[in-house]
Amino acid sequence: MTFDSIVVFVRKLLDVLLVWMALYYILKNLRKNVKMVLLFKGILIILILKVISDVLDLVTIGYLLDYVIMWGPLALIIIFQPEIRNVLEQLGRSQLLGRHKILTVDEREKVVYEITQALDYLKKARIGALIVIERDNSLTEYIEKSKKLYADLSSELLISIFFPNNPLHDGGVIIQGDKITSAGAVFPTSDNLKISKRLGTRHRAALGISEETDCISIIASEETGRLSLAIGGELHYNLTLDEVKLMLLDELRPKKAILEEEEEEEVVRDENNQRN
């Protein structure tokens, strides 16, 4: 094998990998965005109709579909400009290292402890709250439009922020690492049709920001006192305080620790298979 052939092989391999990465990112975001799912279904239907028209030699419908396919991309860019902008913004917000990774085990446990202590009080007092924890995707856009605090995280401060008649209690709190960065933050609400109509603005906002970023959104319901978590565009509703605590501890683990744990589990499985 010559050097030129190796270069050609590497170039083709890189080309394929980049395409797969682009497809993976598109499908990952497509799964979380209701509008994009509907758009994908519409494009799929048009392509199927085009194939059928070509096979059956349907001239009129084929002629119309040719125009749709020709001008469709331009129309999609204009119609779905907000969604495209959100995807590009999410790319810009992505970070190689999440802020929570700098926390030690003790610091992470303290963060979870302070949050759950506040949630326990809020749940019993039927006080509504929305707490958003930043991870790999930056929430700077929402921090800039909210009231900046940069205070040490404590259950007392969280409770006081969401206490009724407090000017900041209607918005959400953003946590970076072990600091409360801002309060009164406003997040985009989710358009997911699967959400129960009984759920209010806080739940929809929590789900909406979890669809756009990889943050963890925690909701305390003002009407029922129930606790919920929104992660990756999925709402975990009516959780116990212990369930919230376990999920937070698991989700806030550094990716390096998770990968190491998965590797250890794989080694154990391989050893067990060899013994069997």
BALOBA-1460 file (C-alpha; in Angstrom, 3 decimals):
// residues 276
<rec num="1" residu="m" x="0.000" y="0.000" z="0.000"/>
<rec num="2" residu="t" x="1.482" y="3.310" z="-1.106"/>
<rec num="3" residu="f" x="1.428" y="6.581" z="0.792"/>
<rec num="4" residu="d" x="-0.993" y="8.115" z="-1.741"/>
<rec num="5" residu="s" x="-3.467" y="5.270" z="-1.302"/>
<rec num="6" residu="i" x="-3.304" y="5.658" z="2.494"/>
<rec num="7" residu="v" x="-4.029" y="9.384" z="2.174"/>
<rec num="8" residu="v" x="-6.998" y="8.667" z="-0.122"/>
<rec num="9" residu="f" x="-8.331" y="6.049" z="2.323"/>
<rec num="10" residu="v" x="-8.013" y="8.411" z="5.317"/>
<rec num="11" residu="r" x="-9.690" y="11.186" z="3.364"/>
<rec num="12" residu="k" x="-12.638" y="8.974" z="2.424"/>
<rec num="13" residu="l" x="-12.906" y="7.672" z="5.981"/>
<rec num="14" residu="l" x="-12.941" y="11.234" z="7.334"/>
<rec num="15" residu="d" x="-15.589" y="12.172" z="4.781"/>
<rec num="16" residu="v" x="-17.851" y="9.314" z="5.875"/>
<rec num="17" residu="l" x="-17.318" y="10.062" z="9.571"/>
<rec num="18" residu="l" x="-18.246" y="13.718" z="9.106"/>
<rec num="19" residu="v" x="-21.428" y="12.728" z="7.273"/>
<rec num="20" residu="w" x="-22.346" y="10.274" z="10.048"/>
<rec num="21" residu="m" x="-21.682" y="12.928" z="12.704"/>
<rec num="22" residu="a" x="-23.924" y="15.394" z="10.868"/>
<rec num="23" residu="l" x="-26.697" y="12.791" z="10.519"/>
<rec num="24" residu="y" x="-26.366" y="11.824" z="14.192"/>
<rec num="25" residu="y" x="-26.639" y="15.438" z="15.328"/>
<rec num="26" residu="i" x="-29.633" y="16.097" z="13.039"/>
<rec num="27" residu="l" x="-31.493" y="12.965" z="14.190"/>
<rec num="28" residu="k" x="-30.671" y="13.691" z="17.836"/>
<rec num="29" residu="n" x="-32.209" y="17.169" z="17.596"/>
<rec num="30" residu="l" x="-35.003" y="15.958" z="15.334"/>
<rec num="31" residu="r" x="-36.186" y="13.561" z="18.034"/>
<rec num="32" residu="k" x="-36.617" y="16.400" z="20.526"/>
<rec num="33" residu="n" x="-38.292" y="18.946" z="18.240"/>
<rec num="34" residu="v" x="-41.955" y="18.383" z="17.397"/>
<rec num="35" residu="k" x="-41.932" y="20.864" z="14.485"/>
<rec num="36" residu="m" x="-38.855" y="19.246" z="12.942"/>
<rec num="37" residu="v" x="-40.474" y="15.795" z="13.233"/>
<rec num="38" residu="l" x="-43.527" y="17.063" z="11.329"/>
<rec num="39" residu="l" x="-41.226" y="18.665" z="8.745"/>
<rec num="40" residu="f" x="-39.321" y="15.394" z="8.283"/>
<rec num="41" residu="k" x="-42.598" y="13.492" z="7.802"/>
<rec num="42" residu="g" x="-43.740" y="16.027" z="5.212"/>
<rec num="43" residu="i" x="-40.491" y="15.729" z="3.232"/>
<rec num="44" residu="l" x="-40.733" y="11.932" z="3.393"/>
<rec num="45" residu="i" x="-44.291" y="12.008" z="2.026"/>
<rec num="46" residu="i" x="-43.248" y="14.301" z="-0.862"/>
<rec num="47" residu="l" x="-40.353" y="11.981" z="-1.784"/>
<rec num="48" residu="i" x="-42.637" y="8.935" z="-1.703"/>
<rec num="49" residu="l" x="-45.168" y="10.704" z="-3.943"/>
<rec num="50" residu="k" x="-42.342" y="11.638" z="-6.339"/>
<rec num="51" residu="v" x="-41.218" y="8.016" z="-6.602"/>
<rec num="52" residu="i" x="-44.811" y="6.858" z="-7.189"/>
<rec num="53" residu="s" x="-45.372" y="9.519" z="-9.868"/>
<rec num="54" residu="d" x="-42.175" y="8.461" z="-11.694"/>
<rec num="55" residu="v" x="-43.070" y="4.761" z="-11.535"/>
<rec num="56" residu="l" x="-46.686" y="5.252" z="-12.692"/>
<rec num="57" residu="d" x="-45.752" y="8.050" z="-15.123"/>
<rec num="58" residu="l" x="-48.132" y="10.573" z="-13.524"/>
<rec num="59" residu="v" x="-47.186" y="13.671" z="-15.492"/>
<rec num="60" residu="t" x="-49.189" y="16.397" z="-13.724"/>
<rec num="61" residu="i" x="-48.354" y="15.453" z="-10.131"/>
<rec num="62" residu="g" x="-44.754" y="14.786" z="-11.156"/>
<rec num="63" residu="y" x="-44.513" y="18.243" z="-12.729"/>
<rec num="64" residu="l" x="-45.859" y="19.893" z="-9.542"/>
<rec num="65" residu="l" x="-43.550" y="17.853" z="-7.307"/>
<rec num="66" residu="d" x="-40.549" y="18.887" z="-9.414"/>
<rec num="67" residu="y" x="-41.330" y="22.520" z="-8.572"/>
<rec num="68" residu="v" x="-41.845" y="21.673" z="-4.894"/>
<rec num="69" residu="i" x="-38.480" y="19.878" z="-4.727"/>
<rec num="70" residu="m" x="-36.758" y="22.677" z="-6.666"/>
<rec num="71" residu="w" x="-37.994" y="25.550" z="-4.487"/>
<rec num="72" residu="g" x="-38.675" y="23.567" z="-1.330"/>
<rec num="73" residu="p" x="-35.270" y="24.098" z="0.339"/>
<rec num="74" residu="l" x="-35.560" y="27.893" z="-0.004"/>
<rec num="75" residu="a" x="-39.114" y="27.826" z="1.373"/>
<rec num="76" residu="l" x="-38.017" y="25.640" z="4.319"/>
<rec num="77" residu="i" x="-35.198" y="28.030" z="5.197"/>
<rec num="78" residu="i" x="-37.679" y="30.935" z="5.289"/>
<rec num="79" residu="i" x="-40.478" y="29.103" z="7.134"/>
<rec num="80" residu="f" x="-38.297" y="27.278" z="9.655"/>
<rec num="81" residu="q" x="-35.772" y="30.058" z="10.192"/>
<rec num="82" residu="p" x="-36.307" y="30.103" z="14.014"/>
<rec num="83" residu="e" x="-35.696" y="26.336" z="14.315"/>
<rec num="84" residu="i" x="-32.567" y="26.511" z="12.127"/>
<rec num="85" residu="r" x="-31.286" y="29.432" z="14.195"/>
<rec num="86" residu="n" x="-31.873" y="27.459" z="17.410"/>
<rec num="87" residu="v" x="-29.840" y="24.519" z="16.087"/>
<rec num="88" residu="l" x="-26.955" y="26.828" z="15.124"/>
<rec num="89" residu="e" x="-27.141" y="28.577" z="18.494"/>
<rec num="90" residu="q" x="-27.010" y="25.220" z="20.239"/>
<rec num="91" residu="l" x="-23.864" y="24.391" z="18.294"/>
<rec num="92" residu="g" x="-22.359" y="27.672" z="19.447"/>
<rec num="93" residu="r" x="-23.341" y="27.009" z="23.050"/>
<rec num="94" residu="s" x="-21.760" y="23.555" z="23.110"/>
<rec num="95" residu="q" x="-18.724" y="23.161" z="25.318"/>
<rec num="96" residu="l" x="-16.199" y="20.356" z="25.465"/>
<rec num="97" residu="l" x="-16.150" y="20.493" z="29.241"/>
<rec num="98" residu="g" x="-19.314" y="21.047" z="31.239"/>
<rec num="99" residu="r" x="-19.199" y="23.322" z="34.262"/>
<rec num="100" residu="h" x="-20.438" y="20.591" z="36.594"/>
<rec num="101" residu="k" x="-17.343" y="18.489" z="35.838"/>
<rec num="102" residu="i" x="-15.115" y="20.731" z="37.899"/>
<rec num="103" residu="l" x="-17.061" y="19.814" z="41.035"/>
<rec num="104" residu="t" x="-15.625" y="17.209" z="43.374"/>
<rec num="105" residu="v" x="-17.759" y="14.366" z="44.693"/>
<rec num="106" residu="d" x="-18.343" y="16.228" z="47.964"/>
<rec num="107" residu="e" x="-19.291" y="19.417" z="46.114"/>
<rec num="108" residu="r" x="-21.772" y="17.569" z="43.900"/>
<rec num="109" residu="e" x="-23.355" y="15.918" z="46.920"/>
<rec num="110" residu="k" x="-23.633" y="19.301" z="48.642"/>
<rec num="111" residu="v" x="-25.281" y="20.813" z="45.549"/>
<rec num="112" residu="v" x="-27.821" y="17.990" z="45.447"/>
<rec num="113" residu="y" x="-28.374" y="18.226" z="49.213"/>
<rec num="114" residu="e" x="-29.085" y="21.972" z="49.129"/>
<rec num="115" residu="i" x="-31.455" y="21.597" z="46.165"/>
<rec num="116" residu="t" x="-33.394" y="18.691" z="47.704"/>
<rec num="117" residu="q" x="-33.643" y="20.490" z="51.063"/>
<rec num="118" residu="a" x="-35.198" y="23.463" z="49.278"/>
<rec num="119" residu="l" x="-37.507" y="21.193" z="47.272"/>
<rec num="120" residu="d" x="-38.685" y="19.486" z="50.447"/>
<rec num="121" residu="y" x="-39.785" y="22.835" z="51.901"/>
<rec num="122" residu="l" x="-41.292" y="24.051" z="48.596"/>
<rec num="123" residu="k" x="-43.204" y="20.782" z="48.172"/>
<rec num="124" residu="k" x="-44.726" y="20.931" z="51.658"/>
<rec num="125" residu="a" x="-45.541" y="24.649" z="51.425"/>
<rec num="126" residu="r" x="-46.998" y="24.300" z="47.906"/>
<rec num="127" residu="i" x="-44.668" y="26.946" z="46.496"/>
<rec num="128" residu="g" x="-43.988" y="26.805" z="42.760"/>
<rec num="129" residu="a" x="-40.377" y="26.737" z="41.559"/>
<rec num="130" residu="l" x="-38.264" y="26.154" z="38.455"/>
<rec num="131" residu="i" x="-34.572" y="25.330" z="38.934"/>
<rec num="132" residu="v" x="-32.309" y="24.797" z="35.902"/>
<rec num="133" residu="i" x="-28.833" y="23.283" z="36.228"/>
<rec num="134" residu="e" x="-26.378" y="24.037" z="33.418"/>
<rec num="135" residu="r" x="-24.279" y="21.203" z="32.030"/>
<rec num="136" residu="d" x="-22.359" y="21.035" z="28.720"/>
<rec num="137" residu="n" x="-24.487" y="23.600" z="26.852"/>
<rec num="138" residu="s" x="-24.057" y="27.179" z="28.019"/>
<rec num="139" residu="l" x="-27.128" y="29.053" z="29.300"/>
<rec num="140" residu="t" x="-25.477" y="32.467" z="28.941"/>
<rec num="141" residu="e" x="-28.239" y="33.647" z="26.602"/>
<rec num="142" residu="y" x="-30.835" y="33.238" z="29.370"/>
<rec num="143" residu="i" x="-28.537" y="34.475" z="32.133"/>
<rec num="144" residu="e" x="-27.977" y="37.763" z="30.283"/>
<rec num="145" residu="k" x="-31.738" y="38.431" z="30.224"/>
<rec num="146" residu="s" x="-32.311" y="37.583" z="33.899"/>
<rec num="147" residu="k" x="-31.316" y="39.010" z="37.276"/>
<rec num="148" residu="k" x="-27.682" y="38.050" z="37.954"/>
<rec num="149" residu="l" x="-26.847" y="36.887" z="41.473"/>
<rec num="150" residu="y" x="-23.583" y="34.830" z="41.460"/>
<rec num="151" residu="a" x="-24.274" y="33.616" z="44.995"/>
<rec num="152" residu="d" x="-23.298" y="30.435" z="46.835"/>
<rec num="153" residu="l" x="-25.944" y="27.756" z="46.445"/>
<rec num="154" residu="s" x="-28.013" y="27.216" z="49.579"/>
<rec num="155" residu="s" x="-31.473" y="25.873" z="50.307"/>
<rec num="156" residu="e" x="-32.357" y="29.047" z="52.220"/>
<rec num="157" residu="l" x="-31.563" y="31.265" z="49.233"/>
<rec num="158" residu="l" x="-33.558" y="29.053" z="46.851"/>
<rec num="159" residu="i" x="-36.560" y="29.129" z="49.170"/>
<rec num="160" residu="s" x="-36.380" y="32.907" z="49.563"/>
<rec num="161" residu="i" x="-36.189" y="33.425" z="45.781"/>
<rec num="162" residu="f" x="-39.363" y="31.417" z="45.135"/>
<rec num="163" residu="f" x="-41.243" y="32.667" z="48.180"/>
<rec num="164" residu="p" x="-44.586" y="34.246" z="47.150"/>
<rec num="165" residu="n" x="-44.534" y="37.991" z="46.399"/>
<rec num="166" residu="n" x="-40.772" y="37.890" z="45.780"/>
<rec num="167" residu="p" x="-40.203" y="39.812" z="42.499"/>
<rec num="168" residu="l" x="-38.121" y="36.912" z="41.128"/>
<rec num="169" residu="h" x="-40.370" y="33.983" z="42.086"/>
<rec num="170" residu="d" x="-42.155" y="33.780" z="38.706"/>
<rec num="171" residu="g" x="-39.003" y="33.056" z="36.680"/>
<rec num="172" residu="g" x="-36.457" y="30.269" z="36.871"/>
<rec num="173" residu="v" x="-33.196" y="29.965" z="38.758"/>
<rec num="174" residu="i" x="-30.035" y="29.004" z="36.852"/>
<rec num="175" residu="i" x="-27.295" y="27.079" z="38.647"/>
<rec num="176" residu="q" x="-23.737" y="26.808" z="37.320"/>
<rec num="177" residu="g" x="-21.528" y="24.466" z="39.292"/>
<rec num="178" residu="d" x="-22.221" y="25.219" z="42.962"/>
<rec num="179" residu="k" x="-23.350" y="28.826" z="42.361"/>
<rec num="180" residu="i" x="-26.764" y="30.364" z="41.778"/>
<rec num="181" residu="t" x="-25.930" y="32.480" z="38.742"/>
<rec num="182" residu="s" x="-29.253" y="34.184" z="38.136"/>
<rec num="183" residu="a" x="-32.946" y="34.266" z="38.988"/>
<rec num="184" residu="g" x="-36.063" y="35.375" z="37.170"/>
<rec num="185" residu="a" x="-34.921" y="33.654" z="33.969"/>
<rec num="186" residu="v" x="-37.470" y="33.148" z="31.197"/>
<rec num="187" residu="f" x="-37.222" y="30.000" z="29.063"/>
<rec num="188" residu="p" x="-38.918" y="28.925" z="25.820"/>
<rec num="189" residu="t" x="-42.019" y="26.790" z="26.331"/>
<rec num="190" residu="s" x="-42.291" y="23.382" z="24.700"/>
<rec num="191" residu="d" x="-44.650" y="22.705" z="21.789"/>
<rec num="192" residu="n" x="-44.757" y="18.985" z="22.590"/>
<rec num="193" residu="l" x="-48.343" y="17.832" z="22.047"/>
<rec num="194" residu="k" x="-47.864" y="14.859" z="24.366"/>
<rec num="195" residu="i" x="-47.724" y="17.091" z="27.453"/>
<rec num="196" residu="s" x="-50.865" y="16.988" z="29.563"/>
<rec num="197" residu="k" x="-52.959" y="20.151" z="29.243"/>
<rec num="198" residu="r" x="-53.203" y="20.205" z="33.035"/>
<rec num="199" residu="l" x="-49.509" y="21.062" z="33.323"/>
<rec num="200" residu="g" x="-48.737" y="24.770" z="33.583"/>
<rec num="201" residu="t" x="-46.179" y="27.189" z="32.203"/>
<rec num="202" residu="r" x="-43.374" y="26.050" z="34.545"/>
<rec num="203" residu="h" x="-43.531" y="22.470" z="33.272"/>
<rec num="204" residu="r" x="-43.637" y="23.608" z="29.652"/>
<rec num="205" residu="a" x="-40.729" y="25.996" z="30.181"/>
<rec num="206" residu="a" x="-38.712" y="23.279" z="31.937"/>
<rec num="207" residu="l" x="-39.351" y="20.876" z="29.077"/>
<rec num="208" residu="g" x="-38.672" y="23.584" z="26.474"/>
<rec num="209" residu="i" x="-35.195" y="24.467" z="27.787"/>
<rec num="210" residu="s" x="-34.370" y="20.757" z="28.167"/>
<rec num="211" residu="e" x="-35.233" y="20.275" z="24.485"/>
<rec num="212" residu="e" x="-32.832" y="23.025" z="23.413"/>
<rec num="213" residu="t" x="-29.949" y="22.246" z="25.810"/>
<rec num="214" residu="d" x="-28.667" y="19.362" z="27.928"/>
<rec num="215" residu="c" x="-29.581" y="21.066" z="31.204"/>
<rec num="216" residu="i" x="-31.496" y="19.519" z="34.098"/>
<rec num="217" residu="s" x="-34.795" y="21.270" z="34.878"/>
<rec num="218" residu="i" x="-36.481" y="20.738" z="38.232"/>
<rec num="219" residu="i" x="-40.083" y="21.776" z="38.816"/>
<rec num="220" residu="a" x="-42.074" y="22.124" z="42.025"/>
<rec num="221" residu="s" x="-45.784" y="22.458" z="41.318"/>
<rec num="222" residu="e" x="-47.613" y="25.275" z="43.063"/>
<rec num="223" residu="e" x="-51.012" y="23.582" z="42.673"/>
<rec num="224" residu="t" x="-50.173" y="20.003" z="43.694"/>
<rec num="225" residu="g" x="-46.739" y="20.205" z="45.360"/>
<rec num="226" residu="r" x="-45.494" y="17.461" z="43.042"/>
<rec num="227" residu="l" x="-41.866" y="17.363" z="41.919"/>
<rec num="228" residu="s" x="-40.788" y="16.716" z="38.319"/>
<rec num="229" residu="l" x="-37.569" y="16.632" z="36.283"/>
<rec num="230" residu="a" x="-37.096" y="17.459" z="32.597"/>
<rec num="231" residu="i" x="-33.987" y="16.002" z="30.958"/>
<rec num="232" residu="g" x="-33.250" y="15.687" z="27.247"/>
<rec num="233" residu="g" x="-36.761" y="16.709" z="26.212"/>
<rec num="234" residu="e" x="-38.374" y="14.099" z="28.483"/>
<rec num="235" residu="l" x="-40.517" y="14.974" z="31.511"/>
<rec num="236" residu="h" x="-40.288" y="12.736" z="34.587"/>
<rec num="237" residu="y" x="-43.477" y="13.655" z="36.419"/>
<rec num="238" residu="n" x="-44.554" y="13.271" z="40.059"/>
<rec num="239" residu="l" x="-41.262" y="12.057" z="41.561"/>
<rec num="240" residu="t" x="-40.532" y="11.479" z="45.228"/>
<rec num="241" residu="l" x="-37.802" y="13.520" z="46.886"/>
<rec num="242" residu="d" x="-35.553" y="10.433" z="47.006"/>
<rec num="243" residu="e" x="-36.084" y="9.813" z="43.287"/>
<rec num="244" residu="v" x="-35.142" y="13.409" z="42.515"/>
<rec num="245" residu="k" x="-32.014" y="13.088" z="44.646"/>
<rec num="246" residu="l" x="-30.884" y="9.854" z="42.954"/>
<rec num="247" residu="m" x="-31.527" y="11.231" z="39.456"/>
<rec num="248" residu="l" x="-29.585" y="14.419" z="40.204"/>
<rec num="249" residu="l" x="-26.621" y="12.498" z="41.625"/>
<rec num="250" residu="d" x="-26.593" y="10.260" z="38.549"/>
<rec num="251" residu="e" x="-27.036" y="13.043" z="35.964"/>
<rec num="252" residu="l" x="-24.427" y="15.334" z="37.523"/>
<rec num="253" residu="r" x="-21.663" y="12.755" z="37.386"/>
<rec num="254" residu="p" x="-18.788" y="13.735" z="35.062"/>
<rec num="255" residu="k" x="-18.818" y="11.956" z="31.724"/>
<rec num="256" residu="k" x="-15.331" y="10.643" z="32.412"/>
<rec num="257" residu="a" x="-16.576" y="8.821" z="35.509"/>
<rec num="258" residu="i" x="-19.534" y="7.411" z="33.569"/>
<rec num="259" residu="l" x="-17.262" y="6.135" z="30.781"/>
<rec num="260" residu="e" x="-14.895" y="4.550" z="33.287"/>
<rec num="261" residu="e" x="-17.814" y="2.832" z="34.998"/>
<rec num="262" residu="e" x="-19.122" y="1.523" z="31.672"/>
<rec num="263" residu="e" x="-15.649" y="0.203" z="30.799"/>
<rec num="264" residu="e" x="-15.433" y="-1.576" z="34.162"/>
<rec num="265" residu="e" x="-18.860" y="-3.128" z="33.608"/>
<rec num="266" residu="e" x="-17.805" y="-4.269" z="30.128"/>
<rec num="267" residu="v" x="-14.638" y="-5.866" z="31.545"/>
<rec num="268" residu="v" x="-16.707" y="-7.696" z="34.172"/>
<rec num="269" residu="r" x="-19.117" y="-8.941" z="31.491"/>
<rec num="270" residu="d" x="-16.233" y="-10.182" z="29.343"/>
<rec num="271" residu="e" x="-14.731" y="-12.034" z="32.315"/>
<rec num="272" residu="n" x="-18.088" y="-13.629" z="33.110"/>
<rec num="273" residu="n" x="-18.526" y="-14.690" z="29.489"/>
<rec num="274" residu="q" x="-15.073" y="-16.249" z="29.430"/>
<rec num="275" residu="r" x="-15.820" y="-18.194" z="32.608"/>
<rec num="276" residu="n" x="-19.078" y="-19.472" z="31.153"/>
